[in-house]
Amino acid sequence: MHSRFWLRLGRLGLVLLLSYLLFAYTCLITIIIRGELTILDASKVISVLSNQLEPCVLQSQVRNVFGDPVPFAVIVVGNRLVQADNTGVFAMDNLAPGRHTIEIFAGDYGKYLREVQLEAGINSPPIKYETGLWPQVFLVDFHIFYKESDEILGIVGFANGTTEPLFIQRATLLNPQGEVVTDILHDRDGFAYYANFSSKIEIVDKPQKALKWAGKVVQSGELAPLKGSFRPGPYSLEVHYAFSQGHELGQYRVLAITDHLDLDNDWNPHLP
Protein backbone atom coordinates (compact mmCIF):
# COMPACT_ATOMS: atom_id res chain seq x y z
CA MET A 1 0.00 0.00 0.00
CA HIS A 2 2.74 2.42 0.97
CA SER A 3 4.80 1.37 -2.03
CA ARG A 4 1.97 2.33 -4.44
CA PHE A 5 1.65 5.74 -2.81
CA TRP A 6 5.33 6.48 -3.21
CA LEU A 7 5.26 5.23 -6.79
CA ARG A 8 2.38 7.56 -7.67
CA LEU A 9 4.09 10.45 -5.89
CA GLY A 10 7.28 9.75 -7.81
CA ARG A 11 5.45 9.75 -11.13
CA LEU A 12 3.74 13.06 -10.26
CA GLY A 13 7.08 14.61 -9.33
CA LEU A 14 8.60 13.46 -12.60
CA VAL A 15 5.69 14.94 -14.56
CA LEU A 16 6.06 18.26 -12.70
CA LEU A 17 9.81 18.27 -13.29
CA LEU A 18 9.38 17.65 -17.02
CA SER A 19 6.70 20.36 -17.20
CA TYR A 20 9.02 22.83 -15.43
CA LEU A 21 11.90 22.01 -17.76
CA LEU A 22 9.67 22.45 -20.82
CA PHE A 23 8.40 25.80 -19.49
CA ALA A 24 11.93 26.99 -18.75
CA TYR A 25 13.16 25.94 -22.21
CA THR A 26 10.25 27.80 -23.86
CA CYS A 27 11.04 30.96 -21.88
CA LEU A 28 14.74 30.72 -22.81
CA ILE A 29 13.98 30.35 -26.54
CA THR A 30 11.57 33.31 -26.39
CA ILE A 31 14.22 35.50 -24.75
CA ILE A 32 16.82 34.52 -27.37
CA ILE A 33 14.45 35.25 -30.29
CA ARG A 34 13.52 38.65 -28.85
CA GLY A 35 17.19 39.46 -28.43
CA GLU A 36 17.93 38.52 -32.04
CA LEU A 37 15.05 40.67 -33.32
CA THR A 38 16.36 43.60 -31.31
CA ILE A 39 19.82 43.19 -32.80
CA LEU A 40 18.53 42.89 -36.37
CA ASP A 41 16.09 45.80 -35.97
CA ALA A 42 12.86 44.37 -37.32
CA SER A 43 11.73 47.77 -38.61
CA LYS A 44 14.71 47.86 -40.96
CA VAL A 45 14.05 44.34 -42.17
CA ILE A 46 10.46 45.29 -42.99
CA SER A 47 11.70 48.43 -44.73
CA VAL A 48 14.06 46.45 -46.97
CA LEU A 49 11.31 44.06 -47.94
CA SER A 50 9.01 46.96 -48.69
CA ASN A 51 11.61 48.55 -51.03
CA GLN A 52 11.62 45.43 -53.16
CA LEU A 53 7.98 46.10 -53.91
CA GLU A 54 8.58 49.78 -54.71
CA PRO A 55 7.33 50.70 -58.21
CA CYS A 56 9.68 51.84 -60.98
CA VAL A 57 10.09 55.29 -62.48
CA LEU A 58 11.38 55.60 -66.05
CA GLN A 59 12.83 58.99 -66.87
CA SER A 60 15.22 60.07 -69.60
CA GLN A 61 15.79 62.50 -72.45
CA VAL A 62 15.14 61.52 -76.06
CA ARG A 63 18.11 62.38 -78.29
CA ASN A 64 19.17 61.37 -81.77
CA VAL A 65 22.33 59.65 -82.99
CA PHE A 66 24.18 62.99 -82.84
CA GLY A 67 23.15 63.52 -79.22
CA ASP A 68 20.76 66.38 -80.06
CA PRO A 69 17.44 66.54 -78.14
CA VAL A 70 14.30 65.40 -79.97
CA PRO A 71 11.32 67.47 -78.76
CA PHE A 72 7.79 66.19 -78.29
CA ALA A 73 8.55 62.53 -78.99
CA VAL A 74 5.86 60.01 -77.99
CA ILE A 75 7.06 57.24 -75.66
CA VAL A 76 5.11 53.98 -75.24
CA VAL A 77 5.78 51.32 -72.60
CA GLY A 78 3.20 48.51 -72.57
CA ASN A 79 -0.18 50.20 -72.43
CA ARG A 80 1.28 53.47 -71.09
CA LEU A 81 1.97 56.54 -73.20
CA VAL A 82 3.63 59.89 -72.46
CA GLN A 83 4.95 62.77 -74.56
CA ALA A 84 8.35 64.36 -74.07
CA ASP A 85 8.62 68.11 -73.56
CA ASN A 86 10.31 70.57 -75.91
CA THR A 87 13.75 69.42 -74.70
CA GLY A 88 13.00 65.70 -75.13
CA VAL A 89 12.64 65.03 -71.37
CA PHE A 90 9.96 62.60 -70.20
CA ALA A 91 8.99 60.57 -67.12
CA MET A 92 6.72 57.57 -66.57
CA ASP A 93 5.99 56.29 -63.04
CA ASN A 94 4.32 53.30 -61.38
CA LEU A 95 5.86 50.71 -63.70
CA ALA A 96 6.42 47.15 -62.50
CA PRO A 97 10.02 45.93 -62.10
CA GLY A 98 11.28 43.66 -64.88
CA ARG A 99 11.88 43.70 -68.63
CA HIS A 100 10.05 46.33 -70.66
CA THR A 101 10.08 47.43 -74.30
CA ILE A 102 10.39 51.15 -74.97
CA GLU A 103 8.83 52.40 -78.21
CA ILE A 104 9.47 55.96 -79.39
CA PHE A 105 7.78 57.81 -82.25
CA ALA A 106 9.06 61.19 -83.41
CA GLY A 107 8.60 63.12 -86.65
CA ASP A 108 11.08 62.14 -89.36
CA TYR A 109 12.81 59.57 -87.18
CA GLY A 110 12.44 55.83 -87.61
CA LYS A 111 10.46 53.79 -85.08
CA TYR A 112 12.54 53.16 -81.97
CA LEU A 113 12.41 49.83 -80.12
CA ARG A 114 14.56 48.94 -77.14
CA GLU A 115 14.32 46.47 -74.27
CA VAL A 116 15.38 47.65 -70.81
CA GLN A 117 15.48 46.09 -67.35
CA LEU A 118 13.70 48.31 -64.84
CA GLU A 119 14.52 48.12 -61.15
CA ALA A 120 12.67 49.58 -58.18
CA GLY A 121 13.19 53.33 -57.95
CA ILE A 122 14.36 55.69 -60.69
CA ASN A 123 15.69 54.31 -63.98
CA SER A 124 17.39 56.61 -66.51
CA PRO A 125 18.58 54.63 -69.55
CA PRO A 126 20.51 56.86 -71.99
CA ILE A 127 18.78 57.52 -75.30
CA LYS A 128 21.45 59.18 -77.43
CA TYR A 129 24.34 58.46 -79.80
CA GLU A 130 24.48 54.69 -80.43
CA THR A 131 21.22 54.23 -78.48
CA GLY A 132 19.61 57.35 -79.95
CA LEU A 133 17.02 57.85 -82.67
CA TRP A 134 17.96 57.26 -86.31
CA PRO A 135 16.43 59.31 -89.12
CA GLN A 136 14.05 57.59 -91.50
CA VAL A 137 16.13 58.85 -94.43
CA PHE A 138 18.84 61.49 -93.95
CA LEU A 139 19.83 63.73 -91.05
CA VAL A 140 22.28 66.63 -90.92
CA ASP A 141 23.83 67.90 -87.69
CA PHE A 142 24.90 71.55 -87.79
CA HIS A 143 26.12 73.84 -85.00
CA ILE A 144 28.02 77.07 -85.51
CA PHE A 145 29.94 79.18 -82.96
CA TYR A 146 32.16 82.22 -82.69
CA LYS A 147 34.82 83.37 -80.27
CA GLU A 148 36.00 86.53 -81.91
CA SER A 149 34.07 88.76 -84.28
CA ASP A 150 36.31 87.78 -87.20
CA GLU A 151 36.34 83.98 -86.83
CA ILE A 152 33.77 81.16 -86.67
CA LEU A 153 33.88 77.35 -86.34
CA GLY A 154 31.31 74.59 -86.09
CA ILE A 155 30.22 70.96 -86.16
CA VAL A 156 28.78 69.28 -89.26
CA GLY A 157 27.61 65.67 -89.30
CA PHE A 158 25.64 63.36 -91.59
CA ALA A 159 23.56 60.26 -90.81
CA ASN A 160 22.12 57.89 -93.41
CA GLY A 161 19.16 56.16 -91.80
CA THR A 162 18.42 53.89 -94.77
CA THR A 163 20.09 50.65 -95.80
CA GLU A 164 21.01 52.06 -99.24
CA PRO A 165 24.05 54.25 -99.94
CA LEU A 166 23.43 57.91 -100.68
CA PHE A 167 25.61 60.57 -102.27
CA ILE A 168 26.43 63.94 -100.70
CA GLN A 169 27.50 66.32 -103.46
CA ARG A 170 27.56 69.71 -101.77
CA ALA A 171 27.32 71.30 -98.27
CA THR A 172 27.08 75.09 -98.53
CA LEU A 173 27.24 77.45 -95.56
CA LEU A 174 25.08 80.60 -95.92
CA ASN A 175 25.14 83.72 -93.74
CA PRO A 176 21.99 85.48 -92.42
CA GLN A 177 21.78 87.46 -95.69
CA GLY A 178 21.69 84.25 -97.74
CA GLU A 179 25.19 84.77 -99.12
CA VAL A 180 27.53 81.80 -99.58
CA VAL A 181 30.30 81.69 -96.98
CA THR A 182 31.90 78.43 -98.10
CA ASP A 183 31.20 74.95 -99.42
CA ILE A 184 32.73 72.73 -96.78
CA LEU A 185 33.21 69.85 -99.23
CA HIS A 186 34.56 71.58 -102.34
CA ASP A 187 36.35 74.58 -100.81
CA ARG A 188 37.94 72.99 -97.76
CA ASP A 189 38.78 69.46 -98.96
CA GLY A 190 35.84 68.12 -97.01
CA PHE A 191 35.62 65.08 -99.29
CA ALA A 192 38.93 63.69 -98.05
CA TYR A 193 38.24 64.86 -94.50
CA TYR A 194 35.05 62.77 -94.11
CA ALA A 195 36.30 59.82 -96.19
CA ASN A 196 39.21 59.40 -93.79
CA PHE A 197 36.81 58.72 -90.92
CA SER A 198 35.51 55.38 -92.18
CA SER A 199 35.91 52.79 -94.90
CA LYS A 200 32.14 53.05 -95.34
CA ILE A 201 32.53 56.62 -96.64
CA GLU A 202 34.05 56.88 -100.13
CA ILE A 203 34.82 59.59 -102.66
CA VAL A 204 33.35 59.09 -106.13
CA ASP A 205 34.30 61.33 -109.08
CA LYS A 206 31.71 60.33 -111.68
CA PRO A 207 29.37 61.52 -112.92
CA GLN A 208 29.85 64.22 -110.23
CA LYS A 209 32.25 64.34 -107.34
CA ALA A 210 30.46 63.28 -104.16
CA LEU A 211 30.76 61.40 -100.91
CA LYS A 212 29.26 57.92 -101.15
CA TRP A 213 27.77 57.43 -97.70
CA ALA A 214 26.88 53.83 -96.80
CA GLY A 215 23.58 52.88 -95.16
CA LYS A 216 23.28 53.12 -91.39
CA VAL A 217 26.41 55.24 -91.06
CA VAL A 218 26.64 58.32 -88.86
CA GLN A 219 29.66 60.60 -88.62
CA SER A 220 30.31 64.09 -87.27
CA GLY A 221 33.16 66.41 -88.19
CA GLU A 222 34.40 69.87 -87.36
CA LEU A 223 34.07 72.96 -89.49
CA ALA A 224 37.58 74.34 -89.13
CA PRO A 225 37.85 78.01 -88.08
CA LEU A 226 36.95 80.50 -90.81
CA LYS A 227 38.21 84.06 -90.79
CA GLY A 228 36.10 86.95 -92.01
CA SER A 229 33.40 89.39 -90.94
CA PHE A 230 30.48 87.43 -89.49
CA ARG A 231 27.30 89.08 -88.27
CA PRO A 232 25.11 87.47 -85.60
CA GLY A 233 21.93 85.77 -86.73
CA PRO A 234 20.75 82.53 -88.32
CA TYR A 235 23.29 80.68 -90.47
CA SER A 236 22.15 77.87 -92.76
CA LEU A 237 23.76 74.75 -94.16
CA GLU A 238 22.33 73.51 -97.47
CA VAL A 239 23.22 69.89 -98.20
CA HIS A 240 22.70 68.46 -101.70
CA TYR A 241 22.22 64.69 -101.63
CA ALA A 242 20.69 61.89 -103.69
CA PHE A 243 20.41 58.15 -103.92
CA SER A 244 22.05 56.24 -106.77
CA GLN A 245 19.57 57.10 -109.51
CA GLY A 246 19.46 60.80 -108.66
CA HIS A 247 23.24 60.94 -108.43
CA GLU A 248 23.63 59.39 -111.90
CA LEU A 249 21.23 61.98 -113.33
CA GLY A 250 22.70 64.89 -111.38
CA GLN A 251 19.38 65.45 -109.62
CA TYR A 252 19.93 66.19 -105.93
CA ARG A 253 17.58 66.95 -103.11
CA VAL A 254 18.39 69.90 -100.86
CA LEU A 255 18.16 69.63 -97.07
CA ALA A 256 18.61 72.94 -95.24
CA ILE A 257 19.26 73.26 -91.52
CA THR A 258 19.65 76.51 -89.59
CA ASP A 259 21.53 77.42 -86.41
CA HIS A 260 22.18 80.72 -84.69
CA LEU A 261 25.73 81.92 -84.24
CA ASP A 262 26.58 81.16 -80.59
CA LEU A 263 29.41 82.45 -78.43
CA ASP A 264 31.99 79.77 -77.57
CA ASN A 265 34.58 81.21 -75.18
CA ASP A 266 36.63 78.02 -74.81
CA TRP A 267 36.92 77.71 -78.61
CA ASN A 268 35.93 74.06 -78.39
CA PRO A 269 32.39 73.27 -79.62
CA HIS A 270 32.48 69.85 -77.92
CA LEU A 271 32.65 71.38 -74.43
CA PRO A 272 29.70 73.02 -72.64
FENRA-V465586 format. One record per pair of residues at least 24 apart in sequence whose ideal C-beta (glycine too) atoms are under 8 Angstrom apart, sorted by sequence separation. I is the first residue (numbers start at 0). J is the second residue. If there is no record, write none. Layout:
I|J ; I|J
This chain:
76|100 ; 108|132 ; 109|133 ; 134|158 ; 136|160 ; 137|161 ; 196|220 ; 233|257 ; 234|258 ; 62|87 ; 76|101 ; 108|133 ; 109|134 ; 133|158 ; 135|160 ; 136|161 ; 193|218 ; 233|258 ; 234|259 ; 60|86 ; 61|87 ; 75|101 ; 76|102 ; 108|134 ; 109|135 ; 134|160 ; 135|161 ; 184|210 ; 233|259 ; 234|260 ; 60|87 ; 61|88 ; 74|101 ; 75|102 ; 105|132 ; 107|134 ; 108|135 ; 133|160 ; 193|220 ; 232|259 ; 60|88 ; 61|89 ; 74|102 ; 75|103 ; 107|135 ; 137|165 ; 155|183 ; 192|220 ; 231|259 ; 232|260 ; 59|88 ; 60|89 ; 74|103 ; 75|104 ; 103|132 ; 107|136 ; 143|172 ; 231|260 ; 58|88 ; 59|89 ; 73|103 ; 230|260 ; 58|89 ; 72|103 ; 73|104 ; 107|138 ; 189|220 ; 229|260 ; 58|90 ; 72|104 ; 73|105 ; 57|90 ; 58|91 ; 72|105 ; 56|90 ; 57|91 ; 71|105 ; 56|91 ; 57|92 ; 56|92 ; 69|105 ; 72|108 ; 157|193 ; 187|223 ; 55|92 ; 56|93 ; 57|94 ; 69|106 ; 166|203 ; 209|246 ; 54|92 ; 55|93 ; 56|94 ; 54|93 ; 55|94 ; 69|108 ; 168|207 ; 183|222 ; 207|246 ; 54|94 ; 55|95 ; 168|208 ; 206|246 ; 54|95 ; 55|96 ; 168|209 ; 206|247 ; 54|96 ; 57|99 ; 61|103 ; 167|209 ; 168|210 ; 207|249 ; 166|209 ; 167|210 ; 206|249 ; 57|101 ; 61|105 ; 166|210 ; 181|225 ; 63|108 ; 166|211 ; 167|212 ; 180|225 ; 165|211 ; 166|212 ; 164|211 ; 165|212 ; 180|227 ; 221|268 ; 164|212 ; 164|213 ; 180|229 ; 164|214 ; 172|222 ; 109|160 ; 163|214 ; 108|160 ; 162|214 ; 159|212 ; 161|214 ; 162|215 ; 159|213 ; 161|215 ; 176|230 ; 180|234 ; 157|212 ; 159|214 ; 160|215 ; 174|229 ; 175|230 ; 159|215 ; 174|230 ; 175|231 ; 159|216 ; 175|232 ; 57|115 ; 158|216 ; 159|217 ; 174|232 ; 175|233 ; 177|235 ; 158|217 ; 175|234 ; 57|117 ; 72|132 ; 157|217 ; 158|218 ; 174|234 ; 66|127 ; 156|217 ; 157|218 ; 173|234 ; 55|117 ; 66|128 ; 156|218 ; 172|234 ; 173|235 ; 55|118 ; 58|121 ; 64|127 ; 65|128 ; 69|132 ; 156|219 ; 172|235 ; 173|236 ; 55|119 ; 56|120 ; 58|122 ; 59|123 ; 62|126 ; 63|127 ; 64|128 ; 155|219 ; 156|220 ; 172|236 ; 173|237 ; 54|119 ; 55|120 ; 56|121 ; 57|122 ; 58|123 ; 59|124 ; 61|126 ; 62|127 ; 64|129 ; 66|131 ; 154|219 ; 155|220 ; 171|236 ; 53|119 ; 56|122 ; 59|125 ; 60|126 ; 62|128 ; 65|131 ; 154|220 ; 155|221 ; 170|236 ; 171|237 ; 52|119 ; 53|120 ; 55|122 ; 57|124 ; 59|126 ; 60|127 ; 64|131 ; 154|221 ; 155|222 ; 170|237 ; 171|238 ; 51|119 ; 63|131 ; 64|132 ; 153|221 ; 154|222 ; 169|237 ; 170|238 ; 171|239 ; 50|119 ; 62|131 ; 63|132 ; 64|133 ; 152|221 ; 153|222 ; 169|238 ; 170|239 ; 62|132 ; 63|133 ; 64|134 ; 152|222 ; 169|239 ; 61|132 ; 63|134 ; 151|222 ; 152|223 ; 167|238 ; 168|239 ; 152|224 ; 167|239 ; 168|240 ; 65|138 ; 67|140 ; 151|224 ; 152|225 ; 167|240 ; 168|241 ; 64|138 ; 150|224 ; 151|225 ; 166|240 ; 63|138 ; 65|140 ; 150|225 ; 165|240 ; 166|241 ; 150|226 ; 151|227 ; 165|241 ; 166|242 ; 149|226 ; 150|227 ; 165|242 ; 166|243 ; 149|227 ; 151|229 ; 164|242 ; 168|246 ; 138|217 ; 140|219 ; 143|222 ; 149|228 ; 150|229 ; 163|242 ; 164|243 ; 166|245 ; 148|228 ; 149|229 ; 163|243 ; 166|246 ; 148|229 ; 155|236 ; 157|238 ; 133|215 ; 169|251 ; 168|251 ; 133|217 ; 145|229 ; 166|251 ; 65|156 ; 143|234 ; 65|158 ; 64|158 ; 63|158 ; 141|236 ; 139|236 ; 139|238 ; 137|240 ; 153|258 ; 151|260 ; 152|263 ; 152|266 ; 154|268 ; 139|254 ; 141|256 ; 143|258 ; 145|260 ; 153|268 ; 154|269 ; 141|257 ; 142|258 ; 143|259 ; 144|260 ; 145|261 ; 146|262 ; 152|268 ; 137|254 ; 139|256 ; 141|258 ; 143|260 ; 144|261 ; 145|262 ; 146|263 ; 143|261 ; 144|262 ; 145|263 ; 146|264 ; 142|261 ; 144|263 ; 146|266 ; 144|268 ; 142|268 ; 65|217 ; 64|217 ; 65|219
